[in-house]
């Protein structure tokens, strides 16, 4: 029993010793493994670092070589520029010397000329003195005596001859001018119908009027807003009236309304679409009208921009007279008179046809239509003689050529035809344009239209700039401005309209 206890104690001590030794051996082995692993990682890192350093050194060497090459190139370029500057400086020095030499030669020649002039003057004075001694008269006395003798002998004869010649020529010129003008007027006779301020649109049936008005009038309001015309729906069967002093607006409204009637779907979105289509269609129509007018008078080489502006004149009036009709008539008259007088027919025709071209934009840009017309013709490269011939028709510029007189004469003939012009209508249209111009001068106004024969102004504002209270204030300010600056009968109603749209698309 005692032996077993000793044996068990010995085994326990041996186990403890073996366990300690095994643990120590395992720890040493693990430490050795990590040290080997760490050494490998260190060697790998050193190798990668050496590669990176080597690559960086190679890249630095490459960049340095490139920089050195560029530096050599710049130095070479600087040396080349320096040589050029030195050569140029030498050349300038030579030129300077040559100029100084030329100046010196010119000065010597000028001195010789002055000495020669002085000698000539001295010789003339000596000759005059010798003549005065021989004639016993001074130069002034001899001249005066000679003139007195000639005047006494020829005064009456010259006066009678000049009066007779002036009278005969004046009579002949008046007779010839009257003959030419009478012949021209007889050869070219055109009816005149003064433009009005309304257009009548025929309707297929009475039911369409309700669609045009729309629920609570929203369609007709949208149409008037987009076109700037007033739609008058009265008791006249199967028709309505578009009223506006601007023929372009009326024509756009007429085309758009006819498209809407044909489509059958009349609503604000469709109205906006058809108005845009009408504007594009009117541009093509204007171009065609301009081409037809130029072709009618035999002018085929005008720039397309001039042709377009010429077509716009069909929608402008002067004292109720259609400006394009007036211009075409003038071109015919001026051309016939130029042919009779053996002048430049082409210049006379072009100047007469384009004399009012500035009226195509004078309501959009400041300045007289004559001055605007001159700028337009110069911009598009028309000949100077055409510009000279057209600019004098209102005598703002002097008459500088025979053709300029013909253009002014043709203008007077065309305007003086019975029924060609109406002064009252022109004043009325001018007043409406003036009212719109005043309204558009206020900040925040998007567009404005004078309607109801000038008794109402509808003002559409930018909603982001003008709020509801600002609209009220703007209406009062516009009314006060119109009352101060415009002469008009009765009263003018100012309506300010502020509309906000919110648009979003479902995708």
PEZITA-V564953 format. One record per run of one state. SS is the DSSP state (H for helix, E for strand, - for the rest). FROM is the first residue (numbers start at 1). LEN is the number of residues. Records with the same first field share a line. If there is no record, write none. Layout:
# PEZITA-V564953
SS = FROM-LEN + FROM-LEN
This chain:
# PEZITA-V564953
- = 1-1 + 136-3 + 188-10 + 203-4 + 214-1 + 228-2 + 233-6 + 244-3 + 264-4 + 297-7 + 316-1 + 319-2 + 341-4 + 354-3 + 361-8 + 380-4 + 391-11 + 417-6 + 441-4 + 455-1 + 462-6 + 486-7 + 498-10
H = 2-134 + 139-49 + 207-7 + 215-13 + 247-17 + 268-29 + 304-12 + 323-18 + 345-9 + 357-4 + 369-11 + 384-7 + 402-15 + 423-18 + 452-3 + 468-18
E = 198-5 + 230-3 + 239-5 + 317-2 + 321-2 + 445-7 + 456-6 + 493-5
